[in-house]
Amino acid sequence: MKKDIETDLISVIVPIFNVEAYLRPCIESILASTYTTLQIILVNDGSTDHSGEICDEYTRKDTRIEVIHQKNAGLSPARNSGMKAAKGKYISFIDGDDYIHPQMYEVLLEALQEGNYSFSMILGKQVYDNDKSYSIPSAYTKSILTQEIMIKSLFNHIHPQQGIKEVQAQVVWNKLYKRELLDNEFFQETGTEDTEFNCRIYQKSCQAVIIDIPMYYWVQRPTSITHQKVNPRYYIDRADSYYLCLQNIPKENTVYRGCCLEKLFKMIINVRYHASNTPYRHLAHLTAKRLKKQTANEFLKNRHIPFHIKLSLLSFYYIPPLYSGFMKLCETKARKK
């Protein structure tokens, strides 16, 4: 690890809502960072537990920490408040119930400054019970991601050996962004706010660099936003968010629009499947019908979507029992592994 990297300010934005049991480990992991030129912005999004008090407590312990207290507005507005207060040359996002490796920012910044990259990224690792898996390999590789690879990975439209896993491409918390890349860009309140945000950011990026080591620890807890997203309403919001992604891709860019359209049609089918036999069934059917009507013509005409994909997705759409059978088969195979 180089020790002479430029000491530019990194603004670390931490949205917080009712995570008092996890917040101290999160903040302590940031304070333990080997890269110390940090602006740590804790955004207390109207917490009703002791999270706000914990935030204030840490402002008295370290002058790098500042707190924004606001009425509860959600994850996207909380991150936007942090971005407005950010002063750094680089910007990073950490969720208030997660934690990081002490060397994460050192590794990210060193990689980012080695080339003309828009952002750098490491891998996220799912952990349980605050398992501090701090060991990292002595040797690791760095890979260059082109804009096309980034976009295709975002919509799970590329072979894993050619790109990166979809979740790693979608999330914002495993990345270090150059500040100018995020100018005039803010999070939208959608079902997949990270995906929609990165869809815009990637189109402004030429290249990025990924370091293939897990240095962000993604805590799995039953009450987290991620686990709550099994609610059928989440799939409805998510489908709409992919349509928003499509609207943000220029009409002439048929390659990227093809990737997004294929993902959108998969979500349209998923919406009805996950909402069947739930109170959201009617809304799911209306959402699927609306999105299909808005995009079917372009979906059929886009030459970058293979014919067999079009045929299978349209079959699943018009014959829902066929998709139900397919999903049950997939679930059976998954249980046998």
N, C-alpha and C positions, 0 to 999 in steps of 0.2 A: 504494500500500500504506500503510495506516495505521501509524503508529509509536507510538500510544498505547494499544495493546491491553493488556488486563489481564495482568500477569505472574504467572499462576497456573502451578503446577507441572504439567508433562506427564511422565507415566511412560512411557518407551519400552522395550518388552519385546522382546528379541532372542533367539529360540531358536537354538542353535548346535549343529551336529553335523558334524564332519569337513569344514569349509569353509575350511581355512587359506589356500587360494589366493585367496579372495574376502573374507575377514573384515576385513582392514585397510581396503580401500576402503569397506566397509559402515560400520565404526565411524567412519572419517574423515569420511564424508558426514554422519553424525549430529553429530559435533563441529563441523562447519562450518556448522551450522544458524544462521540469523540470529535465531531464537528460542532463547534460551540457558537459560531456566529449565527444565531437564530433569533427570530422574532416569533414567539409562540403565542398564537391568538386562540384563546379559549372562548368559544361562542356558546353561552348557556341559553339554550332555546326554550326558555320557560319551564325549566325542570321543576317538578313538585316534590322531589326528594331533597337530599342534601348536596346535590351536585354543584349548585351555585355557591354554596358556602365553601366547598372544597376548592373551587376555582379561586375564590377570594383569598383563601388560605395560602395558596401557592404564589399569588402575586406578592405576598409579603416575604416569600422565601427566595425569589429570583426575579431580578429586574427585567429579564427578557420576556417575562410572561405578562400579558395584558388580557383582560376579560371584557367581553361584550355580553351584557345581560339584555335579553329581548323577550317579548311575548312569544309563546309557542307558535311557530309558523311552519315548521317542517325542515327536513334535511337540506333541501335546495336553498331556501332563504337563509338558513344558518350559514351555509358555505358562502353564499353571496355576501353576507355581512362581513365575513372574514376576508374575502377578496378585496372588498372596498377599503378595509383597514390595512391591508398588506403593503409593506414598504420594500420588500426584498427584491433582489434581482431574480430570484428563483422562488417558486411556490410549490408547496407540498400539502397534501391532505391526509389526515389521520382520523379515523373514527374514534370516538371517545371511549369505546369499550375494547379497543385493540391495543397492541403495543409493538415496539420495533426493536431491532438489533442495534446495539450501540454504534456500530460502524455503518449503518445503512446510509446516512447522508454523506459520509466520507466516500463510500463506494459509488453512490449515485452521482455525486458532483465530479469526482475524478473522471468517471466515464463520460459524463456530459461535456466536460471541457477538453476531451481528447479529440473531438472532431466537430464538424458543423452539424450538430444534432439539435432537434427542436426540444426533445426531452429524453430522459433516461428512465429505465425501469428495472426493478428487480422482481422476484417472484413473491407471491403471498402464500402463506402456509396456514391451513386450518389447524387450530389448537384447541384443547379442552382443559378446563380447570386451571387456567393461567400457567400452562406448562411452558416455562422459559427455555426453549430450545435454542440457545444462543450459539451453539457451535456451528461454524461454517467451514467448508472445505478450503484447504490451503491453495488449491488451484481451481479456477473456474473459467468459463469461457464467456466472451462477449460476442453478441451477434448484431449485425446491422439490419434494421427493419426499414424497407422502403415504404413509401406512402401506400402503394397497392397492397403490400403484405399487411400493413396495419388495418386498412379498411376491410380487407377480406377476413382477417382474423376476428375483427369486431363482430362480423355477422356469421362466424363459424363456417366460412366458405373457402377454407384452404386446408390442405393436408397438414397435420401437426408437425411433420418434419420440415415443412416449408415455412411455417409461421409460428404462432403461439396459441395456447389454449384460449378459448373464447373469453372465459372469465378474467384472465389476466389482461386481455386487451381491453375489456370493457371497464373495469374499475379504475378509479382515479387515485386510490390510496397507495398504489405501488409505484408511483411515478414522481419524478422531479421535473417540473415544467419551467422553461424559460418564461420570465414574466411577460415579455412582449408578445408571446404566443397567446396569452390569455387576455390581452387588452380588449376591452369592449365585449368580452364573452362572459356570460353568466349561466348558472344552472337553471333549467326549466323544471317546473313541478310536473314530472311525468312518472310513469311506472318504472322506467329504467333511466333515471336521471344521469347516471354515469355514462351509459351508452350514447345517449343523445348528445351529451356534452362532448364526449370524445369524437363522435362522428363529425362535429364541426371543427374540433381542434386538429384532427388527423388530416383533414383537407387543407389545412394551413401549414402542415408539416411536410418537409422534404424527406428527412431521415430521422430515425430514432435508434437508440442503442439499448439492448436488453442484456442484463447480467443474470446468468442462470443459477442464482442462489436464492433461497428463501430467507428474506430478512424482514419481512413484515408479517406479524403474527395476528391472524384473523380469528378472533375468539368466537367460538360457537356457543351460543346460549339460547335457551328456549324462547326468551322474550325479545330477541333481537329482531330488527326490521326484516332481515333475511328470512328468518324462520316464520315470521308472520305472513310472508309472501306466498304461503301455500293457499291462502284465501283466494277463492276464484276471482274476486274483484281485482286482485293483483294482475291476473292474466289479461283481464279486460283493459286495464290501464297500460299494461306492457304492450299490447297490440297497438293501441293508439300511439304509444311513444315511438314505435318503429315506423308508423306512418309519418310522424313528425320528422324522424330521421330522413325519410325519403324526400320530404319537402325541402330539406336542407341540402340535398345533393343536386347539382345542376342538371337540367334536362339532357344536356349534350353528353353527360358522363354516363353512358349506358352500361359500362362495366360495373361501376359502383352501384348504380341504381338496380342492376340485375341482382347483385348480391343482397341488397336490402329487400328487394321485392320477394326473393325466395324466402328470406327469413320472415318477412311479414306474412306471407301465405302460410307458413308453418305455424305462426302465432295465431292466425285466424282460425285454423283448424283446432289448435290447442285450446283456444278460448271456449269453444262449445264443449269439448271433451271434459275439461276440468270443472265446468259449471253445470254439467248434467246432474240432475237430481239435487240441485241446490237452489236457494232463493234467487240466485243470479242467472238462472237459466234463460229467462226471457231477455234480459239485458245482454247476455253473451250472444244470443242468436241475432239480436238487432245489430250489435257491434260487428259481428262477423259478416253479416249481410251488407252493412254499410261500407266496410273496408274493402270487401270483395268487389262491390260495385264501383268504388272509386279507383281501383287499381287493376281490375281483371284485364282490361284491354291492353295496358302496357305490359302486364305480366306475360300475356300470350305472345306479344310482338317482340319482346326483348330476346335477342338472338344469343345472349350470353347465359341464358338459363337453359340447360339441356332439355331436350324434348321429354326424356323419360322422367325428369323431375316434374315438369309441368303436368304430365299425364298422371303421375302418382298423387300429386297434391290436389289436383282437380277431382280425382277419384275419391280421395279422402274427404274432400269438401262436400261433394254431392251424395256420397254414400257414407254417412257417419258410422254405421255399424262396422264398416270395413276398417275404419281407423281405430275404433274401439277394440276390434280383434287384433289389429297390429300392435296396439299398446299393451294389451294383455300378454301377447307373445313376448314382447320385449321385457316386460316385468318378470315373466316366468324365467326367461334366460338369465336375467340379472340375479334372481334369487338362487339359481343353481351355481353361480360362480363362487 
